[in-house]
Amino acid sequence: MLNGRSTGRFELFSTARHHLGYFKNVACAATYTVASAVKHDVLESLIWGALHKVIARHSMLSAIILNEHKQDSEVYFARLPSIDLRTCVEFLERQSKVAVGDRDEELELLLQDQHRINFREDIGSKPFWRLVILHHPEDQSTFTAVWFFHHALGDGGCGPIFHRTLLSALDMSNPTDAVNPIVKIPTTAILPKFEDLHPHPISWAFFLRAILGSILPSIFAPRAPKLWTGPPVIAPTPLPGTRVQLLPISAPTTTNLLKLSRENGTTLQATLECCIATALFSVLPAEAYDKVNASGPISMRSLIRHEGQPVGDDEFILALAEYTHMHDRTSHPLSSEKFPWEEARAVRSTIQTEVSKQGADNVVSLLRYVSDIHKYFTEKVGQERAVSFELSNLGLIKAGTGAGDGWTLGRCVFSQSPHITGPPIVCSAVTGGDGCCVLTFGWLDGVVDDEMARAVVESVEKLIQGLVGGGS
């Protein structure tokens, strides 16, 4: 093994829940198209050749986590000396072509199956990521690459980084070249942990509220009445599987939704969050529930510098903060003729407040005071959840196109396995090179009823269509 480094507290958050089986992986998919046909018998060597370049660029792709099951201080990153691409790249033939704008049901099923698979097998011989290539035998100019990775390797923003690098590498690869499936790993060091690159300051007021809230929650952190967060946390054996449903939004609708959001003084993130909250209120009994609590990650990449240079959007790192916003039923009229723009502006304000703190006084910073992160998760079993749903939005993947007749990046999908102790519904969003925003909804068997979850997705779709179709 090559030299690695110790894990940071935020990385331990991901290693512990992965070991427990509470969270399996993150996924980012992208569809690649080229003007000239590429025969499927050479697609494998083309992908392998490109991956040689991607792995050389991103040293974190050779990192694995050892001792996930042990005490926090014993968990660390090691580096594989080589990667056999045959162990982590799979080529699957599609059963049917996907029409432009249609929901990709084969991808949906693949995500659902893969979100149930961890990285605990053959540790030391395979990387903590895998790539699945979906292709159709009658379409030799298009394939979909679905990249799954351990969350400790990086945040959701690493998905676009991987695909941008792969796109560039494809243009530099010759499909007729013979490629060795064994990739030798460069000695380039992986980035330091998030905690070594940002001070994570905490004020006394924030610290004391957190401590008192954990000791006497009924007094200092009372649960809001009539708040829906699904059933209490369960961790049966075997653990519940993941359900996934995609909601693609056409390019014109995505553009109009973004335009409407800006015209109403808010953001696409806030508008989508309000759509999901309103959809939940439409399926929850009003007499029992009048509040839902939303959360979302905030990228801290813009605040991080390494060796005097900004980390930016080209490096693998796990660097996030989090915001939460409580939605009240009275702020979400169920009439399709009236959208809660005031609430959407309030969500934007909540996010801006958190961003303005520049990483200070955030819940992520409190992980330094958690002595045993495995215990932190297992003690949540049987307790009420704190959040109703999470919305994680990667925004637009700005990949551009290859040179001349090179490869282009089209439809993209972002997805993650729901967290056993987390919100009952997760929604992951990304806008690809085709201009379409795709929402991926995920939930766990036995935690959210399939009928309810699909009703929420349907309601979100109707709300969006009503907005761009002339709703106020």
N, C-alpha and C positions, 0 to 999 in steps of 0.2 A: 504494500500500500504506500502511496505517496503521502507526504505530510499534509495534514488538514489544519483544523483548529477546533477550539472548544465552541460549544453552541451558546448563543445568547439566550436571554430569558424569553424573548418573543419567539425564537426558533424552538425552544423547549415547549412552548405552548402547542406547537404543531407536532413535535415528535411524541409528546405524551399522548395526545388524543389519537395519533396514528397508531401507536402501540396498543392502546386500549380498544382500537377498532371503532372509535367514535367519529372519526373523519378519515376518509380514504385518500382523496386526491382532488386536484384542480384540473380542468381541461380547457383547452382553447383550440378551436378548429378553424381552418381556412381552406377555401377552394382556390386552387391554382389552375390557370388556363394559359395555354401557349398557342400561337397562331399555327405553327406546324405540328403535325401529328407526331406523337411519341409512342412507338410500339410498346405494348405492355411487357414484352419479354426483355426490354431494356430499361423499363421504369425502375426496377429494383436497383440496378447499378447507378442510375441517375440520382436516385434518392440517397444511396449510400455515399456517393461522391460528394453530394452537397452536405451531408451530415458530417463528413470529415472536416469541412470548413467551419460548420456551425460549432462543433465541439472544440475546435482549435480557438475559436473566438470567445467562447463562454466556458471558462474553467469550472464553473459551478455544475456543469453537466456531468462532470466526472466525480462529483461529491456524493458520498453515501453517508448515512448516519449509523453509527455503531452504539450499542448499549442503550437503545431506546427504553428497554425494560428496567434499567437500573436507576439509581439515584441521580438527581439532576446534575450533580457535579461530575458524573462519570460518562455522560452522553457527549459525543463529539463527532465532528466531521472527519472522515478519512477520504482519500482520493484513490479511485481505481487507477492502476497503471495502464490499463487498456480497456476498451469497450468492444465487445463482439456485437455488432449491429444485428446479428441473427437472433440475439436473445431479447431485443427490445424494439424491433421494428417488424410489423406485421402488415401483409398486403391482403386485402379482402375485396372480392368482387361484389359490386352492387347488384341487386336483383332487378332494379329498374332505374331509369334516369329520373332526375329531379327537375321538374319544370320550373322555370324562372318564377320566383315568388311563392312557390309551394312550400309547405311544411315538409322538412326532410325527415320522414319517419324512420328510415334506416339509421340515420345519424342519431336520432332520438333514442332508439333501442340500444345502439352501441354505447351511448353515454350512460344509459341506465344500467347496462351490464358492467361497464368498466368502473363506474362509481362504486361498485361493490367489491372491487379488487384492490388490495393494498400493495405495499412493496416489501413485504416481510419474507418472501420466499427467495432462497438462494442469495442471501445477503453476502456481499463480497465478490460476487461474480456477475451481477447485473447492476445497471444504474438505477437510480430512483426516479426514473421517467420511462415512458414508452411512447412509441409513435405508431398509429394505425393509419394506413393509407387505404382509402375507399376509392375504387375506380370501377368504371363500367367497360365491359369488353368492346362495346360498339362506339365508345367515345375515347379516342386516343389523344385528345388535346386537353383533357381536364381530369383532375383528381382532387380529393379532399383529404388533407392531412390533419389528423386529430392527435394533439399532443397532450398526454396526461403526465402530471408531475406531483411529487411530494411537496406539500405546502412549505416545508422548511427550506426548500431550495430557493424560494422566492415568492413574492406576492403575485396577485393576478396580472399585474402589469408585465410580468415576465412572458406571458402568453404572446402578446403582440411583438415583444422583442425577439422571441424565438422565430416567429413567422417572418418578420422583416429580414432577419439574418438568413433564414432558409430561402426566401425569395431571391436575395442577392446571390446566395451560393448556387442556386439553380442556374442562374444566368452565366455563371462561370464554370459550370460543369458540362462535360461532353458525354452524352449518353452512350457513345460507342466505346468509351474507355473501360478497360477492365479495372474494377475497384476491389481492393482488399476489404472484406467485412470487418477486419480487426482494426480499430482506431487506436493509435498510440497517443497517450495523453501528454500534452505539454506541461511543463513545470510551472506555468503561470499561477501565481497564488490566487485563491479566491478572496473576495472582498472581506474586510473585517465585519464583525457582527454589527447590527443596527445600533446597539447600545454604545459601541465604541466610536460611532460616527455622529451621534447626537446626544446631548446631555440629558434629555428627558427631565427637565426641571419640574418639581412638584412644590406647590405652595402649602403652607401649614394648614390653611383653611380646607383645601381640597383633600389633603391627607387625613385630617381629623374627621371630615365628613365620611370618607371611605371607611375608616376604622370603626367609627361609631355605628355606621350603617351595617357593618358586618357583625358587630357585637349585639346591637339592639335594633334590628331592622324594623320592628314594629313601631319604634319611636322615631328613629332618624332616617329610615328609608322605607316608609310604609308603602305597601302595594296599592296602586290606584284601584278604586272600586270599579267593578264591571269591566275590567281589563281582560281581553281575550289574548292568551298566549298558548293556546292549545292545551293538551293534557300535561300533567306533571312529567318530569323526565323519567323515561324508562330505559333500561338496559338489559333486556331479556337475552337468553341464549337460545338460538343464535340471534345476533343483533338484527334489527329490521333492515330490509333492503331499501334501495332508493328508487323513487319514481321520477320521471322526467317528462316534461312537455314543452315543446318549442312554440314560440309565438313570433313568427316573422312579420315585420312591419315593412311595407313596401317603401322604396326610395322616396317617391313623392310624398307619402304620408309621413315618413321620418322627417323630411325637409320641412313640411308644413307644421309638424308638431314642434320642431325646434324653433321655427319662426314664431309660432303662437306663444311659446314659452317666453321668448325674449320680449315680444310685444307686451306681455303681461308682467314684465319685471321679474322673471324667474328663470330657472334652468330646466333642461330636459330631465335631469336627475330628479328634481323636485316634482315636476309634472308627472313623471312615471310613478313616483312614490305615492302621490295623491290618487292616481288611478288605482293602484293596488289597494290602498286603504279604503277607498270608496267601494271597490269590488268586494272586499272582505265584509264591510258593513252590509252589503246587499245580500250576503248569504248567512250572516250571523243573526240570531234572534235578538231583536231590539230590546226586549224586556230583560235579557240576561247580560248583554254586552253593549257598551257604548264607547269603548276606547280600544285602540290598537297602538302598539308601540313599535316604531320602525327604527332600524339601525342601518348604517352604511359605512364602509371603510373610506378613509381619506389618505391619499398617497402623500408620503413625506419625502419623496425623492428630491423635490426642489430645494429642500433644506440641507441636504447631505453633500458633503465634499470629502473626497479621498485623495490624499497626496496633493492637495491644493486645487484639485479639479472637481467640478460638479459631477455627481454620479449620473444625473439626468435619466433619460429613458432608454438607455442602451446597455445597462448592466443588470445582472441578476442579483436581487437583494430583497429581503423581506422587511419593508419599511412602511408601516401603516399607523394611522390613528383611527379613531372611530367616533361617530356622532350618533345620537339617538334623538328621536322626535316623537312625542306623544300626539296621536290624532284622536280627536273627539268626534263622535257621530254628528253632533250639531253643526260641525264645520264641513260636513260632507253630504250635501243634499243628494239624494239618490236619483233625482230627476236628470235625464240626459240633456235637458235644456240649460242646466246651470252647473258649470264646473267650478270647483272650489279654488279659484285663483288666489284668493287671500291666504288660504292655507298653504298653497304652493310657494307663495312669497315668504311665508313664515318658515317653511322648510329650508328655503334658500338662506334665510337669515341665520337659522340654526347652524347650517354648514359653514357659512362665512365666519360665524363666531368661533367655531372650532378651528378653522383654518388660521384665523388671526392669532391664535395662541401659539402657533408655530411649534406644535408638539408638546407644549407645556400642559400640565394638569389634564392628562388624558389617561383613560383606564389602562392603556397598554403600559404606561409608566409604572403602574402599581404592581406589575408582575415581579419586580425585584423584591417585593415583600412576601411573595408566596414561597414558602419553604419547600413544599412538595407539590409539584404541578400535577402529578398523577392523582394524588389525593384530592387536589382542588377539583378535579373533574368527577371522580367517583363519589365525592360527597354531595354532588348535585343530584344524584339519582333519588327520585322521590320528591324533589323540590319543584316548585312552580318555575316555569321559564320566565325570563325577564323581558324577552322581546317577541313580538308577534311575527314579524317578517324582516328579512334583510334584503336590501337592494344594493347590489355591487355593479357599478357601471364603468366599463373600461373606456367609454367614449369611442371616438373614431380611430381606427387603425390606419395611420397615415403611412402606407407602405409605398405608394407610388407604383410605377410599373417598370418592368425590365426594359433594358435598352433595345431599341429597334423592334424586332419580332420576338422579344423575350417574354418571360413569364409575367403574368399579372395576378394580383390578389383580389378575389371577389368576396363572396359571402363569407362572413365570419360568425362563429358561435363561441360564447364563453359560458362555462358551466362549472359547477362544483358540487361535490357530494354534501348533502345536508349534515349538520353536526348533531350528534345524539343529544347533547345538552344545550343546543342552540335553538334558534327560532324554528317553529314548525314548518315554515315556508321560506325558501330562499329563491330570490330572483337574480339572475346574472344577465347583464346586458352588454352588448358591444355592437358597434356599427362598422361594417366591413367596407371594402373597396367598391362594392356595388351600391353603396349608399343606403343599404337596408339595415335598420336596427333590429336585432333579434333578441327577444327576451327568452331566457331559459328558466322555467319554473321547476324547482325540485322540492320533494317532500319525502318523508319516510313512511313505510308501511306501518300501519297501526298507530301512527301519530296524527296524521291527517287523512281523512276519508278521501278516496279517489274521486268520488262524485263531487265533494265539496271543492277539492283543489281544482278540478277541471271546470267547475262552475266559476271559480274566481278567474281563471285564465280567460274564459269566454266573456266574462263581464269586463275585464280589462280591455279586451279586443273591441268590444262594443263601445266602451267609453272613448277609446282612441278614435275609432271611426266616427263617432258622434262629434268629437271635437273638430276634426279636420273637415267634417262634412257640413260645418256651419254652426255647431253648438257654440254657446258663449262661454 
